[in-house]
Amino acid sequence: MITVSLLGMDYYEAINQTKLLHKKLKEAYGVEDNELEFFAPDSFIIHDGFEQTSFRLNVKVEAPYDEQDKEEMVRDIIFESLKNVAIHIRVVFNYFDPEHEYIKIDPDYPEYMNDKNTVKADDHDHEDDFDPAEYDEIHDEPYMGDIISEFDDYIKENPDASNEEVYAALAGIRDKVTASHHETDEDQQAFEDAEAD
């Protein structure tokens, strides 16, 4: 088994990158599809207290001793394939004696999950189940009005207001805007009717 560890790469990015890298490395090593896999933990590269993720990438390749002659070719494939993932890339090869590798495969299950044997959950709402009122409750629209002008007017009218008074005025404006933003169409119509009278 050959395992390629991608340390310091976002694992969602790793999933996308390994789709292409898998085929290239499988061909370079001349191994079967089930003899190559990738490991992409949720990890960070850190130097002197600064996160280096997406700036530096460490790649570790574990392979049997008899694959050493392919090291330079594999190194070049990794550098070329991942050049857009990180600025600096380090590749380390660790070799092992296959006599000390043990793999247990459960015959009741496929060896790897793939598009054909994986169930994908449907996370989209069905049109038959669509309830506009429920959608509005869950997906509240952002307030697009002008809260700043009302606050600016307060500041102009009260230039000597204390910090506490300014904060209280801002909190009052916020509460009023929040309340008006969440009221129903009927409430809004009643408010407009009252304003007209």
C-alpha positions, 0 to 999 in steps of 0.5 A, spaced: 500 500 500 502 506 498 499 512 502 500 519 501 499 524 506 497 531 505 499 535 511 497 543 512 492 542 506 484 544 507 481 537 506 476 539 502 481 542 497 485 535 498 479 531 495 478 535 489 486 535 488 487 527 489 482 526 484 487 528 479 493 526 483 490 519 484 491 517 477 498 520 475 501 517 481 497 510 480 500 510 473 507 512 476 508 507 481 504 502 476 500 499 482 493 497 482 487 502 484 486 499 491 494 500 492 494 507 493 490 512 498 491 519 500 490 521 508 488 529 509 487 530 516 484 537 518 491 540 520 495 546 520 502 548 518 505 553 523 511 557 524 513 562 529 506 562 531 503 564 524 499 559 520 502 557 514 496 553 511 496 554 503 502 557 504 506 551 505 505 544 504 508 538 507 507 531 503 509 525 506 509 518 501 509 512 505 511 506 500 515 499 500 522 499 499 522 496 492 518 503 489 525 507 491 527 508 484 520 512 482 522 517 487 524 523 483 518 521 478 513 521 483 516 528 487 516 531 480 508 529 479 507 532 486 510 538 485 507 540 478 500 537 480 500 541 487 503 548 485 497 552 485 495 549 492 501 552 496 507 556 495 512 552 498 511 544 498 516 539 501 515 532 500 518 526 504 519 519 502 518 514 508 519 506 505 517 500 509 518 493 508 512 490 506 513 484 510 511 488 516 504 491 513 498 488 515 491 489 511 484 486 513 479 487 508 472 485 510 469 481 505 462 483 506 463 490 504 466 493 498 474 495 499 473 503 497 466 507 497 465 510 490 460 513 486 456 507 485 456 504 492 455 510 496 448 513 498 448 521 497 443 524 502 438 529 498 438 535 502 434 539 497 427 541 499 422 538 494 417 543 491 411 539 494 414 540 501 415 548 500 411 552 505 413 560 503 411 562 510 416 557 513 421 559 508 420 566 511 421 564 518 427 560 517 431 565 511 430 572 514 431 577 509 437 582 511 435 589 513 436 594 507 434 600 510 438 606 512 439 606 519 445 611 519 441 617 517 437 616 523 443 616 527 446 621 524 440 626 525 441 624 533 448 626 533 447 633 529 441 634 534 445 632 540 452 634 539 453 634 547 450 627 548 454 623 553 457 616 551 451 613 554 446 617 551 449 616 544 449 608 546 442 608 548 439 612 542 443 607 538 440 601 541 433 604 541 434 605 533 436 598 533 430 596 536 425 600 532 428 597 526 429 590 528 421 590 530 419 593 524 423 589 520 420 583 523 413 585 523 408 582 518 405 585 512 398 586 515 402 590 521 406 594 516 399 596 512 396 598 519 402 602 521 402 606 514 395 607 515 396 610 522 401 614 519 397 617 513 391 619 518 
